[in-house]
């Protein structure tokens, strides 16, 4: 972000799919930990954790 805020990743909603994308496993875990309590009861469990990028294949 241009204001210097820490960005853990991005969240998108396409149809019935909510996706969290981050550029590291640690940021994805932190983003998931922040979202889980807020979304409790509104979404189902994570179906497919995916990791892409150098060294994570």
Residue pairs with C-beta under 8 A, 6 or more apart in sequence:
1 7
8 22
8 27
8 28
8 30
8 31
8 34
9 20
9 21
9 22
9 23
9 27
9 28
9 31
10 20
10 21
10 22
11 18
11 19
11 20
11 21
11 31
11 35
12 18
12 19
12 21
13 19
18 39
18 43
20 28
20 31
20 32
20 35
21 28
22 28
22 31
23 53
25 51
25 56
32 46
51 57
